[in-house]
Amino acid sequence: MPEPLLVRAPEAARMLGISKSTLWARVAQGRCPGPIRWDGVTVWRVRDLEEFVERLADQMADQADHPPGKRSKNMALTG
């Protein structure tokens, strides 16, 4: 059986590891992909959620590589 392409709020929240209320709060804040309406039903595209998680993982990796307040050995000092 193929994986679903669209999911409702409980499944979208489960996929992200957050509660439904947190999902809606983050959508309202613009911090998470928003849903679409399809035949009067609110759904999320699974592809949008997967791409969001990939971007989030990339951002977290970048932050881990360059923590705030620390300079790389290769960075020139200014000032």
C-alpha positions in Angstrom: 0.0 0.0 0.0 1.5 3.4 -1.0 2.3 6.0 1.7 -0.3 8.9 1.9 0.5 12.1 0.1 -1.9 14.2 2.4 -2.4 13.9 6.1 -4.6 15.6 8.6 -3.5 17.6 11.7 -3.0 14.7 14.1 -0.8 12.8 11.7 1.1 15.9 10.7 1.8 16.7 14.4 2.9 13.0 15.0 5.3 13.2 12.0 6.9 16.3 13.5 6.9 14.9 17.1 4.8 17.7 18.4 1.2 18.1 19.7 -1.6 19.2 17.6 -1.9 22.5 19.5 1.9 23.1 19.0 1.5 22.4 15.3 -1.3 25.0 14.9 0.7 27.5 17.0 3.8 27.1 14.8 1.7 27.4 11.7 0.3 30.6 13.0 3.8 31.9 13.8 5.0 30.9 10.3 7.5 28.5 11.8 6.0 25.4 10.2 4.4 24.6 6.9 0.7 25.4 6.7 -2.1 23.2 5.5 -4.2 23.3 2.4 -7.9 22.9 2.0 -9.0 20.0 -0.2 -12.8 19.4 -0.6 -13.4 21.2 2.7 -10.8 19.1 4.6 -7.7 20.7 6.1 -4.6 18.6 5.2 -0.8 18.9 5.0 1.2 17.7 2.0 3.6 15.0 3.3 6.2 16.3 0.9 6.0 19.8 2.5 6.5 18.3 6.0 9.5 16.2 4.8 11.1 19.1 3.1 10.6 21.3 6.2 12.3 18.7 8.4 15.2 18.5 6.0 15.7 22.3 6.1 15.4 22.3 9.8 18.1 19.5 10.1 20.4 21.5 7.8 19.9 24.6 9.9 20.6 22.7 13.1 23.8 21.2 11.5 24.9 24.7 10.5 24.4 26.0 14.0 26.3 23.1 15.5 29.2 23.8 13.1 29.2 27.6 13.9 28.1 28.2 17.5 27.3 31.8 18.3 30.1 33.7 19.9 32.9 31.4 18.7 35.2 32.2 15.8 36.6 29.7 13.4 40.4 29.4 13.4 40.3 30.5 9.8 38.3 33.7 10.4 40.2 37.0 10.2 39.9 39.2 13.3 38.5 42.6 12.7 38.3 45.7 14.8 
